[in-house]
Amino acid sequence: METPAELDSFSETDIAFPLFGIVWESSEILAEMMLDYHLAGDLAGKRILDLGCGMGLVSLLLKSLDADITAMDIHAVTEDFLARNASLNLVGSIPFVNASWSDELNNLGNFDLILASDVLYEPRHIETMAAFLNSHASVNGEVIIVDPDRGQLDGFRKDMSEHGFTCESYRPNYSDQARSPFGGVVDRFYRQ
């Protein structure tokens, strides 16, 4: 993967730009989960959306496993960065949607599995994200949110419940000798 040093060719006008070029621990946890899903056969035949894909770690992993993955992010450089990293990793192109979950995306369709990591850092994102997930999760779909516990989960869970989702929450036990245990949570949402 290209690193933040290669970001020099992109515009730095966006105030969030310094936060973009980082692989967050939450995405590492989500990638490990998706590898476990693959090994259990739980990705086969599913249409998957990586919401707020950022550097694309999860999308790249899923594409390398031949999953039906679509990546989505609002950041202006994500599409080019994702294409470069897909090429570097020899995984082929990954369909990409440059949009926010607050945009009306009538042609996006529904997904069997929607994934997101470290996306609940703004209180204003809670309501719009819950509405987006309600519109784009298939009837029997699953939504997985990995969050480092930034304080927005209670409100988000409430909004998801109002849309008819049930939540299972747990602290992942993915850790190795190279890093300390993850201090956040994984929320898995299903329709009631």
Secondary structure, DSSP 8 states (H G I E B T S, - for coil): ---GGGGGGS---STTHHHHT---HHHHHHHHHHHHHHHTT-STT-EEEEET-TT-HHHHHHHHTT-EEEEEE-STTHHHHHHHHHHHTT-----EEE--TTS--TTS--EEEEEEES---STTHHHHHHHHHHHHEEEEEEEEEEE---S-HHHHHHHHHHTTEEEEEE------TTS----SEEEEEEE-
